[in-house]
Amino acid sequence: MSPRSPSVNEELRRRSRERLLQATVELVDERGYEATTLGDIACRAGSARGLISYYFPGKRQLLQSAVHRLMHHSLQAALEREPVPAGADAGRERLARAIDAILGLAQERPLLMRTHMAGILTAEGFIQCPEQQRLAFLLRDTVERYGTEDADTDYRLLRALLMGSVVAVLLPGAPMPAARLRAELFQRYGLDWGLGTPPSEGPEPPLEGPPPLLDPSPVQEPSAQEPPVHEPPVLGREGAAAEG
């Protein structure tokens, strides 16, 4: 038997890594992070336990790469969904689809996405990996096609807004409605509600502002016996100087 070529070996390694990432998403989504062991992941992927350490420094890094892969695939599928955005409004449609894809993951896989966000906010922080880089490329390309003049800065801003929205959707005890967050993001970027994949329940009503500090007194019309009160004339600059 002749030895495998380097390209074949590379493809086998890629497939093995993909199976580990997919198994991680499935198990953490089913059981949670703490209840999922590296041995469980290797067993689900049909791989040796030691192979995980070959590709990933630890369990947290494996999870981040797995979720970034899921986000990349979800975003790519949304952007390539028929009909593919084209024409003058293609950039706006792409941005709307991107927002809907990320918010949709928070609603469809709350346990997985909550665990992912918690990991990012811990000491390990944000991990750069091939999956994250592919996701970043798609988001940056979306912002660029939207028409921004500074794609690098606006990509980072969009990423921060999406991360904040995911946290708000998943916040235990005080979640924000996804439709309301969608409305805020769409308003910020000037997107029509019908772009992307609008939720079936429609936009959330705007948040009510705080009540006034003091209730204004009712305005009373002058009676027939009382002459109307004349307001003093508004002083000009010369008059104000003289009064001062």
Secondary structure as GFF3:
##gff-version 3
##sequence-region A 1 244
A	DSSP	alpha_helix	6	31	.	.	.	ID=ss1
A	DSSP	alpha_helix	38	45	.	.	.	ID=ss2
A	DSSP	alpha_helix	49	55	.	.	.	ID=ss3
A	DSSP	alpha_helix	59	80	.	.	.	ID=ss4
A	DSSP	alpha_helix	90	108	.	.	.	ID=ss5
A	DSSP	alpha_helix	110	120	.	.	.	ID=ss6
A	DSSP	alpha_helix	130	146	.	.	.	ID=ss7
A	DSSP	alpha_helix	151	170	.	.	.	ID=ss8
A	DSSP	alpha_helix	178	189	.	.	.	ID=ss9
A	DSSP	alpha_helix	237	243	.	.	.	ID=ss10
###
